[in-house]
Amino acid sequence: MPMDLGRIGAESQPVARAWQPRDCALYALALGAGWDELAFAREGPDQLVYPSFVLSGVMAAEAESWPDPGFATGSYAPHEIVQGEQALELHARVQPRGEVLTHTRVAGIYDKGSAALVVLEVRAADRASGAPLFTATTSLFVKGHGGFGGERGPRGPRHEAPEAPPDLRIAYPTLPIQTLLWRHAGNDPNRIHVDPEVARSAGFRAPILSGLNTLGFACRALVHGAAAGAPERLRSLSARFAAPGYNGDTLTTELWTGAGLGRDARGDRIALFRVVNQDGVGLIEQGRATCA
């Protein structure tokens, strides 16, 4: 059987991960930050960090230690995996310098008919104090490996964008070499983002943007558009990857931040978002964030 249901609940051993101010500055540059966002884009005593940094600076580094991109959940090839959704819950402020202990857990393997769904959870806690820093949950669709008779899994909430126009539209251009920069800033070894031949063989016209890079642009927009420029106020974000972007695309984050969206169980304000390219194609859909 291609999917190994015995892996459900499997956990990795804790591993130490560390980062420095320059890693956070490079990450900010890969989100398009420039002279007007120097607090994010250069090292200094008052350096700020976009919270989504931990998805690339910590979670992606953790993934490099896995036996394969699916954390040994089945006998399938890496090119059969499509990242469907990403969620991030922050338990503390992300500092420009840190060291954490991380571990990965297989939260579930579900049968979606034409595909299998693998849900992986990465937790990180401060190495010195043991205080939790973040929980990241990644949903991977394994194409062509459904139909094995497993559970379909819980139906998660849908966060559709309201019919009303967004309260804010924040547009950021990407670079013609965006994916080459992201390869280093985002700890991204996937050749589909930097090798034109690999991208074409997978059915794309050119190397595609990493979904985590696109989500990082959305995080930048959320910090400035929903959290008043204070990254520590962003408490969570989640989204579904709908379509790939390309080098040179303009990424526009559409934000709904009105009081009518309510608050979560912690009392944090809810915002909804999506990301579209210059042609109006939705790259990220069903985005939800909470702000303290």
C-alpha positions in Angstrom: 0.0 0.0 0.0 1.5 3.4 -1.0 0.2 5.2 2.1 1.6 4.0 5.4 -1.2 4.5 7.9 1.1 3.1 10.7 2.9 6.5 10.5 -0.1 8.3 12.0 1.1 9.8 15.3 4.8 9.2 14.5 7.1 12.0 15.9 10.6 13.0 15.2 13.2 13.5 17.9 13.6 17.1 19.0 16.3 19.0 17.0 17.9 22.3 17.8 17.3 25.1 15.2 18.9 28.5 15.5 18.8 31.7 13.5 20.5 35.1 13.4 19.5 38.7 12.6 20.9 38.5 9.1 18.6 35.5 8.4 15.6 37.6 9.3 16.9 40.5 7.3 17.4 38.3 4.2 13.9 36.9 4.6 12.5 40.4 4.7 14.3 41.3 1.5 12.8 38.2 -0.1 9.4 39.6 0.8 10.2 42.8 -1.0 11.0 45.0 2.1 13.2 48.0 1.2 14.2 51.4 2.3 10.9 52.2 3.9 11.0 49.0 6.0 14.5 49.1 7.3 13.4 47.9 10.7 12.8 44.5 9.0 15.4 44.6 6.3 18.6 45.3 8.3 20.1 44.1 11.5 20.0 46.4 14.5 19.0 46.7 18.2 15.3 47.4 17.2 15.1 44.9 14.4 11.6 43.6 13.6 10.8 40.2 12.1 7.9 39.2 9.9 6.3 36.2 11.8 6.1 34.0 8.8 9.9 33.8 8.9 9.6 30.7 11.1 7.9 28.8 8.3 11.0 29.2 6.2 13.8 29.8 8.7 12.7 27.0 11.1 10.0 24.8 9.6 11.7 24.4 6.2 15.0 23.7 7.9 13.3 21.1 10.0 11.9 19.5 6.8 15.4 19.1 5.4 16.0 16.5 8.2 13.0 14.4 7.2 13.7 11.2 5.2 11.5 12.6 2.4 9.2 15.6 1.8 6.2 13.5 3.1 7.9 12.5 6.4 8.0 8.8 5.3 4.2 8.5 5.1 4.1 6.4 2.0 5.9 5.0 -1.1 5.3 7.9 -3.5 7.5 10.3 -5.4 8.2 13.9 -4.3 6.8 15.3 -7.5 3.4 13.7 -6.6 3.1 16.1 -3.6 1.2 19.4 -3.8 1.1 21.6 -0.8 -2.6 22.4 -0.2 -2.8 24.5 3.0 -0.5 26.1 5.6 -1.4 27.3 9.0 0.7 29.0 11.6 -0.1 29.7 15.2 2.3 32.0 17.1 2.6 31.6 20.9 5.2 34.3 21.4 7.0 37.1 19.6 9.5 36.0 17.0 12.9 37.6 17.8 15.7 38.3 15.3 17.9 35.9 17.2 16.7 32.6 18.6 17.2 28.9 19.2 14.4 26.4 19.5 13.8 22.7 19.8 11.6 21.5 17.0 9.8 18.2 16.3 7.5 16.9 13.6 4.4 14.8 14.1 2.2 13.1 11.5 -1.2 14.5 12.6 -3.2 12.5 10.0 -3.4 10.6 6.7 -6.7 10.8 5.0 -8.3 9.3 1.9 -9.7 12.1 -0.4 -10.6 9.7 -3.3 -8.3 10.9 -6.1 -5.5 11.9 -3.6 -4.3 11.2 -0.1 -4.0 14.0 2.4 -1.0 14.1 4.8 -1.1 16.5 7.6 2.2 17.3 9.3 2.6 19.4 12.5 5.8 21.1 13.5 6.1 22.5 17.0 8.9 24.7 18.2 9.8 25.8 21.8 12.5 28.1 23.1 15.5 25.9 23.8 16.5 27.7 27.0 13.1 28.2 28.7 10.9 25.6 27.0 8.2 28.2 26.3 6.4 27.4 23.0 7.1 29.7 20.1 4.9 28.4 17.3 2.9 25.5 15.8 2.9 25.1 12.0 0.5 22.7 10.3 1.1 21.7 6.7 -1.4 19.8 4.5 0.1 17.9 1.6 -2.0 16.3 -1.2 -0.4 13.2 -2.7 -1.9 13.0 -6.2 -3.1 9.6 -7.4 -2.7 7.9 -4.1 -6.2 8.1 -2.7 -8.8 5.3 -2.8 -7.1 3.2 -0.1 -10.2 3.0 2.1 -9.0 5.3 4.8 -10.9 8.0 6.7 -11.8 11.1 4.7 -10.8 13.3 7.7 -12.5 16.2 9.3 -14.0 18.9 7.2 -12.2 22.1 8.1 -13.8 25.5 8.2 -13.9 27.5 5.0 -12.9 31.2 5.1 -14.4 32.5 1.9 -13.8 36.2 1.2 -16.9 38.3 1.7 -18.8 39.5 -1.3 -18.1 43.1 -0.3 -15.0 44.8 -1.7 -11.9 44.4 0.4 -11.1 47.1 3.0 -7.5 47.2 1.7 -5.5 46.1 -1.3 -1.8 46.1 -0.9 0.3 45.3 -4.0 3.9 44.2 -3.9 5.9 43.4 -7.1 8.2 40.4 -7.2 11.6 40.3 -8.8 12.5 38.7 -12.1 14.9 36.6 -10.0 12.5 36.1 -7.1 12.8 32.3 -6.9 16.6 32.5 -7.0 16.6 34.8 -4.0 14.0 32.7 -2.2 16.1 29.6 -2.7 18.5 31.1 -0.1 16.2 33.2 2.0 13.5 30.5 2.3 15.6 27.4 2.7 14.0 26.1 -0.5 15.8 23.2 -2.3 12.9 22.4 -4.7 14.3 22.6 -8.3 10.8 23.4 -9.7 11.4 26.9 -8.4 14.8 27.5 -10.0 15.2 25.0 -12.9 13.3 25.9 -16.1 13.5 22.4 -17.4 12.1 20.8 -14.2 9.3 23.4 -14.1 8.4 22.7 -17.8 8.4 19.0 -17.2 5.9 19.5 -14.4 3.6 21.4 -16.8 4.6 25.0 -15.9 5.8 27.6 -18.4 8.7 28.7 -16.1 9.9 28.2 -12.5 7.1 29.0 -10.1 7.0 30.9 -6.9 7.2 28.9 -3.7 3.8 29.0 -2.0 5.5 29.9 1.3 7.1 32.9 -0.5 3.6 34.1 -1.7 2.3 33.5 1.8 5.2 35.6 3.2 4.1 38.5 1.0 0.6 38.2 2.4 2.1 38.2 6.0 4.0 41.4 5.2 0.7 42.9 4.0 -1.1 41.7 7.1 1.5 43.2 9.4 1.1 46.6 7.8 -2.5 46.5 6.9 -4.1 44.7 9.8 -1.6 44.8 12.7 -0.6 48.5 12.4 3.0 47.6 11.6 3.5 45.7 14.8 4.4 42.1 13.9 3.9 40.8 17.5 0.2 41.6 17.1 -0.2 39.0 14.4 -1.2 35.8 16.3 -2.1 33.4 13.5 -2.6 32.9 9.8 -3.8 30.1 7.6 -4.5 29.8 3.9 -5.1 27.5 0.9 -2.7 27.5 -2.0 -4.8 27.8 -5.1 -2.5 28.5 -8.1 1.2 29.1 -8.7 2.8 32.5 -9.3 5.8 33.4 -11.4 8.9 35.5 -11.2 8.0 39.1 -11.9 4.3 38.8 -10.8 2.7 41.6 -8.8 1.1 40.1 -5.7 -1.9 41.9 -4.4 -3.2 41.0 -0.9 -6.9 41.8 -0.5 -7.8 42.3 3.1 -11.1 42.3 5.0 -10.5 43.8 8.4 -14.0 45.1 9.5 -15.4 44.7 13.0 -18.1 42.5 11.6 -15.7 39.6 11.1 -15.6 39.1 14.9 -13.0 37.7 17.3 -11.7 34.3 18.0 -11.8 32.4 21.3 -8.8 34.3 22.7 -10.5 37.6 21.9 -8.2 38.4 18.9 -9.6 40.3 16.0 -10.2 38.2 12.8 -9.1 39.3 9.3 -9.7 37.5 6.0 -7.4 37.8 3.0 -6.6 36.4 -0.4 -3.7 37.0 -2.8 -4.2 37.6 -6.6 -1.7 38.3 -9.4 -1.8 41.1 -11.9 -4.3 39.1 -14.0 -6.7 38.6 -11.1 -5.9 35.0 -10.7 -6.2 33.8 -7.1 -2.9 32.4 -5.8 -3.9 32.2 -2.2 -7.6 31.7 -1.1 -9.5 31.3 2.1 -6.9 33.2 4.1 -7.6 33.9 7.8 -5.5 35.8 10.3 -5.9 36.9 13.9 -4.5 40.1 15.4 -4.2 40.9 19.1 
